Amino acid sequence: MSSPSSTSGFLEPPDAADVATALRRMMHDQLAGVRVGSFTLESVLDTGGMGAVFAAVQDAPRRKVAVKILRADVLSPRSVRRFRLEEELLGVLRHPGIAEIYDAGTLGTDCGPWSGLPWFAMEFIDGAASLLEHAERRNLSDQERVRLLADTCAAVGHAHAAGVVHRDLKPANVLVGADGHPKVIDFGVARAAEVDLSDSAPGTASGEVVGTMRYMSPEQAGAGRGTIGPWTDVYALGVLGFELLTGHHPCEPRGENLPQLARSLETAEPVPLRRVAPHLDRDLERVLAKAIERAPGARYRDADELADDLRRALEHRPVRARRAGSAARTLRRLRGPGLAAAAAVAVFALLALGAWRLAGRSAADARSARRDD
């Protein structure tokens, strides 16, 4: 019989890292060496929320590729739709900053329990590291980091021009190869631009929140209370830029659940860039501040606009982002539950001021009339 200590944690859920490690080992053991279309699988590169990515070799042309396979443990009609949607999007989005797709299909019967799972083959990024890892490994200068961010924004801007919002931009989804060029990957939760969160959309449940908490915009965290659009990606890119340049989050999300997270994003004031890194250019601070505005309409319309202003800052040309005036800053602070009351007080004060001025003018007119008499 086992001792009590050996059974501790028996009913506890397994650690996510342990599950991922076990899944990678299982898929490698059962699929390494298997042919998938014109590709031969070699080893598992990574596992994510929906799929596992294998390094593979294509027959002709002879080259190394990455093959993404839907994970069996998340298999459902909706996950298959999402996987196929990513496949279709990559086929449409042709940009040097977005990983190119080569082929797609489903695993054959020789893949045992994995047979029937959808897959697609895409560009292999040699020497890939996440955006932040690459910057640290290469010890990039501030200018090089801004240029890298601008290139990333240009790639996302291409998706926006095609009507696609990524919705999960984070360092791990921007890979930088040995050549120093960024590649945006993982469009698995992308959707059409300007979709109201109160509406359902193909492959996405109504009100469902997807993405990574640390990089979510206020409208994305508050499911059902906003509209997802290019500005949602702009916010994530602004957070990425802030981290890339300072190593810190501009407005660290707080809360143990989504409602608390949404509330913290709606009320907390972002830290100005130059408070963390005083040596950085003031225009650059303005650009990133505009990108992470809480109100979607106050941000850049899309990632192309953000890329353009980042390059303006790099070249010391006037940027479109300007410092918010005192009235705008006051309104930002008043956003939230107290906004209606504050607005009412402001209106009352303006009316009172107008009445006071009108009364003053009337009294002055009366005195003038008496003098004339």
C-alpha positions as CSV (number, residue, x, y, z in Angstrom):
1,M,0.0,0.0,0.0
2,S,1.3,3.5,-0.8
3,S,2.2,5.8,2.0
4,P,0.1,9.0,2.5
5,S,2.9,11.1,1.2
6,S,3.1,9.3,-2.1
7,T,-0.6,10.0,-2.8
8,S,-0.5,13.7,-2.1
9,G,-1.7,15.7,-5.1
10,F,-3.4,12.6,-6.6
11,L,-6.6,14.4,-7.2
12,E,-4.9,17.7,-8.2
13,P,-5.0,18.8,-11.8
14,P,-1.7,18.1,-13.7
15,D,0.6,21.1,-14.2
16,A,0.2,22.7,-17.7
17,A,3.9,22.5,-18.3
18,D,3.9,18.7,-17.5
19,V,1.0,18.1,-19.9
20,A,2.8,20.1,-22.7
21,T,6.0,18.1,-22.2
22,A,4.1,14.8,-22.2
23,L,2.3,15.8,-25.4
24,R,5.5,16.8,-27.1
25,R,7.1,13.5,-26.2
26,M,4.1,11.4,-27.4
27,M,3.8,13.2,-30.7
28,H,7.5,13.0,-31.3
29,D,7.6,9.2,-30.5
30,Q,4.6,8.5,-32.8
31,L,5.1,11.0,-35.6
32,A,8.8,11.6,-36.1
33,G,9.8,10.0,-39.4
34,V,6.3,9.9,-40.8
35,R,5.6,11.3,-44.2
36,V,2.9,14.0,-44.5
37,G,2.2,14.9,-48.1
38,S,5.6,15.7,-49.6
39,F,7.2,16.3,-46.2
40,T,8.9,14.1,-43.7
41,L,8.4,15.0,-40.0
42,E,11.5,15.3,-37.9
43,S,11.0,16.6,-34.4
44,V,8.5,18.8,-32.4
45,L,9.6,22.4,-32.3
46,D,6.8,23.8,-30.1
47,T,3.3,23.1,-28.8
48,G,0.7,25.9,-28.5
49,G,-3.0,26.2,-27.5
50,M,-4.2,24.6,-30.7
51,G,-1.4,22.9,-32.5
52,A,2.0,21.3,-32.4
53,V,4.7,22.5,-34.8
54,F,7.2,20.0,-36.3
55,A,10.4,20.6,-38.1
56,A,10.2,18.8,-41.4
57,V,11.9,18.4,-44.7
58,Q,10.2,18.8,-48.1
59,D,11.1,16.5,-51.0
60,A,11.1,19.0,-53.8
61,P,12.2,21.7,-53.6
62,R,14.5,20.3,-50.9
63,R,14.2,22.6,-47.9
64,K,13.4,22.7,-44.3
65,V,9.8,23.6,-43.4
66,A,7.6,23.8,-40.3
67,V,4.4,21.6,-40.2
68,K,1.7,22.6,-37.8
69,I,-0.7,19.8,-36.8
70,L,-3.9,20.3,-34.8
71,R,-3.6,18.8,-31.3
72,A,-5.8,15.7,-30.8
73,D,-6.6,16.8,-27.2
74,V,-8.4,20.0,-28.4
75,L,-10.1,18.4,-31.4
76,S,-13.6,19.7,-32.0
77,P,-15.6,21.0,-35.0
78,R,-14.8,24.6,-33.8
79,S,-11.1,24.0,-33.4
80,V,-11.0,22.4,-36.9
81,R,-12.7,25.5,-38.3
82,R,-10.2,27.8,-36.6
83,F,-7.3,25.7,-37.8
84,R,-8.6,25.8,-41.4
85,L,-9.3,29.5,-41.1
86,E,-5.6,30.1,-40.1
87,E,-4.6,28.0,-43.1
88,E,-6.8,30.1,-45.4
89,L,-5.6,33.4,-44.0
90,L,-1.9,32.5,-44.5
91,G,-2.8,31.6,-48.1
92,V,-4.1,35.2,-48.6
93,L,-1.6,37.2,-46.5
94,R,1.5,37.5,-48.7
95,H,4.0,39.7,-46.9
96,P,7.7,39.2,-46.1
97,G,6.8,39.8,-42.5
98,I,4.3,37.0,-42.3
99,A,5.2,33.3,-42.4
100,E,4.4,31.9,-45.9
101,I,2.2,28.7,-46.2
102,Y,3.2,26.0,-48.7
103,D,0.7,23.1,-48.5
104,A,-2.1,21.6,-46.4
105,G,-4.0,18.4,-45.8
106,T,-5.0,15.8,-43.2
107,L,-2.9,13.1,-41.6
108,G,-3.3,9.6,-43.2
109,T,-4.1,6.3,-41.6
110,D,-0.4,5.5,-41.1
111,C,-0.4,8.2,-38.4
112,G,-2.3,5.9,-36.0
113,P,-4.3,7.8,-33.4
114,W,-3.4,11.1,-35.1
115,S,-4.9,10.2,-38.4
116,G,-7.5,12.6,-39.8
117,L,-6.0,15.6,-38.0
118,P,-5.5,18.7,-40.2
119,W,-2.1,20.1,-40.9
120,F,-0.4,22.7,-43.0
121,A,3.3,23.3,-44.0
122,M,4.8,26.8,-43.7
123,E,8.0,28.7,-43.9
124,F,10.7,27.6,-41.4
125,I,12.3,30.5,-39.7
126,D,16.0,29.6,-39.2
127,G,17.5,30.6,-35.9
128,A,14.1,31.9,-34.7
129,A,13.7,33.7,-31.3
130,S,10.8,35.7,-30.0
131,L,10.9,39.4,-30.5
132,L,12.1,40.2,-26.9
133,E,14.6,37.3,-26.8
134,H,16.1,38.4,-30.1
135,A,16.6,41.9,-28.9
136,E,18.3,40.8,-25.7
137,R,20.5,38.2,-27.4
138,R,21.7,40.7,-30.0
139,N,21.9,43.5,-27.5
140,L,20.0,45.7,-30.0
141,S,20.2,49.5,-29.7
142,D,17.1,51.6,-29.1
143,Q,17.0,52.6,-32.8
144,E,17.3,48.9,-33.9
145,R,14.5,47.9,-31.5
146,V,12.2,50.7,-32.9
147,R,13.0,49.7,-36.4
148,L,12.2,46.0,-35.6
149,L,8.9,47.1,-34.1
150,A,8.1,49.2,-37.1
151,D,8.7,46.3,-39.4
152,T,6.4,44.1,-37.3
153,C,3.7,46.8,-37.4
154,A,4.1,46.9,-41.2
155,A,3.4,43.1,-41.4
156,V,0.4,43.4,-39.2
157,G,-0.7,46.4,-41.2
158,H,-0.8,44.2,-44.3
159,A,-3.2,41.9,-42.5
160,H,-5.3,44.9,-41.5
161,A,-5.5,46.0,-45.1
162,A,-6.8,42.5,-46.0
163,G,-9.5,42.8,-43.3
164,V,-7.8,40.6,-40.7
165,V,-7.2,41.2,-37.0
166,H,-4.6,39.0,-35.4
167,R,-6.0,39.3,-31.8
168,D,-3.1,37.5,-30.1
169,L,0.0,39.6,-30.7
170,K,2.7,38.8,-28.2
171,P,6.5,38.2,-28.2
172,A,6.1,34.5,-28.9
173,N,4.0,35.2,-32.0
174,V,6.6,37.6,-33.5
175,L,9.7,35.4,-34.4
176,V,12.9,37.0,-35.6
177,G,15.2,34.8,-37.7
178,A,18.9,34.8,-38.0
179,D,18.6,37.4,-40.8
180,G,17.1,39.9,-38.2
181,H,13.7,40.2,-39.9
182,P,10.5,39.7,-37.9
183,K,7.8,37.2,-38.9
184,V,4.3,37.3,-37.5
185,I,2.9,33.9,-36.8
186,D,-0.1,32.1,-35.3
187,F,-3.2,33.5,-36.9
188,G,-5.2,30.8,-35.1
189,V,-7.6,33.2,-33.4
190,A,-7.6,35.9,-36.0
191,R,-11.0,37.2,-37.2
192,A,-12.5,39.7,-39.6
193,A,-11.9,43.4,-38.7
194,E,-14.5,45.5,-36.9
195,V,-16.5,42.6,-35.3
196,D,-18.8,43.6,-32.4
197,L,-18.1,41.4,-29.4
198,S,-21.8,41.1,-28.7
199,D,-22.2,39.2,-32.0
200,S,-21.1,35.7,-32.6
201,A,-18.7,35.0,-35.4
202,P,-17.7,31.8,-37.2
203,G,-15.5,29.7,-35.0
204,T,-15.9,32.1,-32.0
205,A,-18.5,31.9,-29.3
206,S,-20.5,35.0,-28.5
207,G,-18.7,37.0,-25.8
208,E,-15.7,34.6,-25.8
209,V,-12.4,36.2,-24.9
210,V,-9.3,35.0,-26.7
211,G,-5.8,36.2,-26.6
212,T,-3.1,36.6,-24.0
213,M,-4.1,38.7,-20.9
214,R,-0.9,40.6,-20.7
215,Y,-1.4,42.1,-24.2
216,M,-5.1,42.5,-24.3
217,S,-6.7,45.8,-24.9
218,P,-9.5,47.0,-22.6
219,E,-12.2,46.2,-25.2
220,Q,-10.8,42.7,-25.8
221,A,-10.6,41.9,-22.0
222,G,-14.2,43.2,-21.5
223,A,-16.0,40.6,-23.6
224,G,-19.3,41.8,-25.0
225,R,-18.4,45.5,-24.2
226,G,-16.6,46.7,-27.3
227,T,-15.7,46.2,-30.9
228,I,-12.7,44.3,-32.1
229,G,-10.8,46.0,-34.9
230,P,-7.3,46.9,-36.1
231,W,-7.0,49.2,-33.1
232,T,-7.1,46.1,-30.9
233,D,-3.8,44.9,-32.5
234,V,-2.4,48.4,-32.3
235,Y,-2.8,48.3,-28.5
236,A,-0.9,45.0,-28.3
237,L,1.8,46.4,-30.5
238,G,2.1,49.4,-28.3
239,V,2.6,47.2,-25.2
240,L,5.1,45.1,-27.2
241,G,7.0,48.3,-28.1
242,F,7.0,49.5,-24.5
243,E,8.4,46.2,-23.3
244,L,10.9,46.0,-26.1
245,L,12.4,49.4,-25.1
246,T,12.1,49.3,-21.3
247,G,11.6,45.7,-20.2
248,H,8.4,46.7,-18.4
249,H,4.7,46.7,-19.1
250,P,3.2,50.2,-19.4
251,C,0.1,49.3,-17.4
252,E,0.6,45.9,-15.6
253,P,-2.8,44.1,-15.8
254,R,-4.1,43.2,-12.3
255,G,-6.8,40.7,-11.3
256,E,-7.4,37.0,-10.8
257,N,-10.2,36.8,-13.4
258,L,-11.3,38.6,-16.6
259,P,-13.7,41.0,-15.0
260,Q,-11.0,42.2,-12.6
261,L,-8.5,42.4,-15.5
262,A,-10.9,44.4,-17.6
263,R,-11.5,46.8,-14.8
264,S,-7.8,47.3,-14.2
265,L,-7.2,48.1,-17.9
266,E,-10.1,50.5,-17.9
267,T,-9.0,52.5,-14.9
268,A,-5.2,52.3,-14.5
269,E,-3.1,55.1,-16.0
270,P,-0.3,53.8,-18.2
271,V,3.3,54.8,-17.1
272,P,4.8,57.3,-19.5
273,L,7.7,55.8,-21.5
274,R,10.3,58.4,-20.4
275,R,9.5,57.9,-16.7
276,V,11.0,54.4,-17.1
277,A,13.6,55.3,-19.8
278,P,14.3,59.0,-19.6
279,H,16.9,58.8,-22.4
280,L,14.3,57.9,-25.0
281,D,12.9,60.5,-27.4
282,R,9.8,62.4,-26.4
283,D,8.2,61.9,-29.8
284,L,8.6,58.1,-29.3
285,E,6.9,58.4,-26.0
286,R,3.9,60.2,-27.7
287,V,3.7,57.5,-30.4
288,L,3.5,54.6,-27.9
289,A,1.1,56.6,-25.6
290,K,-1.2,57.0,-28.6
291,A,-1.0,53.3,-29.4
292,I,-2.1,52.2,-25.9
293,E,-4.8,54.7,-25.3
294,R,-7.7,53.1,-23.5
295,A,-10.3,54.4,-25.9
296,P,-10.0,52.6,-29.3
297,G,-10.9,55.8,-31.2
298,A,-7.9,57.6,-29.7
299,R,-5.4,55.1,-31.0
300,Y,-4.0,54.7,-34.5
301,R,-6.5,53.4,-36.9
302,D,-4.4,50.5,-37.9
303,A,-0.8,49.1,-37.6
304,D,0.3,50.9,-40.8
305,E,-0.3,54.3,-39.2
306,L,1.6,53.2,-36.1
307,A,4.5,51.9,-38.3
308,D,4.6,55.3,-40.1
309,D,4.8,57.3,-36.9
310,L,7.5,55.0,-35.5
311,R,9.6,55.7,-38.6
312,R,8.9,59.4,-38.3
313,A,10.2,59.3,-34.8
314,L,13.3,57.3,-35.9
315,E,14.0,59.9,-38.6
316,H,13.3,62.9,-36.4
317,R,10.4,64.0,-38.5
318,P,7.2,65.4,-36.9
319,V,5.0,62.6,-35.6
320,R,1.2,62.6,-35.9
321,A,0.8,61.7,-32.3
322,R,0.7,64.8,-30.2
323,R,0.8,65.3,-26.4
324,A,-2.7,65.2,-25.0
325,G,-3.8,68.6,-23.6
326,S,-4.9,69.1,-20.0
327,A,-8.6,68.6,-20.9
328,A,-7.9,65.3,-22.6
329,R,-5.8,64.1,-19.7
330,T,-8.6,65.0,-17.3
331,L,-11.2,63.2,-19.3
332,R,-8.9,60.1,-19.4
333,R,-8.7,60.2,-15.6
334,L,-12.5,60.6,-15.3
335,R,-13.2,57.5,-17.5
336,G,-15.0,54.8,-15.7
337,P,-18.1,54.5,-13.4
338,G,-17.8,58.1,-12.2
339,L,-17.7,59.6,-15.7
340,A,-21.5,60.3,-15.9
341,A,-21.5,62.1,-12.6
342,A,-18.4,64.0,-13.4
343,A,-19.8,65.0,-16.8
344,A,-23.0,66.2,-15.1
345,V,-21.0,68.3,-12.7
346,A,-19.0,69.8,-15.6
347,V,-22.1,70.7,-17.5
348,F,-23.7,72.3,-14.4
349,A,-20.5,74.3,-13.9
350,L,-20.5,75.5,-17.5
351,L,-24.2,76.5,-17.2
352,A,-23.6,78.3,-14.0
353,L,-20.6,80.1,-15.4
354,G,-22.6,81.2,-18.4
355,A,-25.5,82.4,-16.2
356,W,-23.0,84.3,-14.0
357,R,-21.5,86.0,-17.0
358,L,-24.9,86.8,-18.5
359,A,-26.0,88.3,-15.2
360,G,-22.8,90.4,-15.0
361,R,-23.4,91.7,-18.5
362,S,-27.0,92.6,-17.7
363,A,-26.0,94.5,-14.5
364,A,-23.3,96.4,-16.5
365,D,-25.9,97.3,-19.2
366,A,-28.2,98.6,-16.5
367,R,-25.6,100.7,-14.9
368,S,-24.6,102.1,-18.3
369,A,-28.2,103.0,-19.0
370,R,-28.6,104.8,-15.7
371,R,-25.4,106.9,-16.5
372,D,-26.8,107.8,-19.9
373,D,-30.0,109.0,-18.3
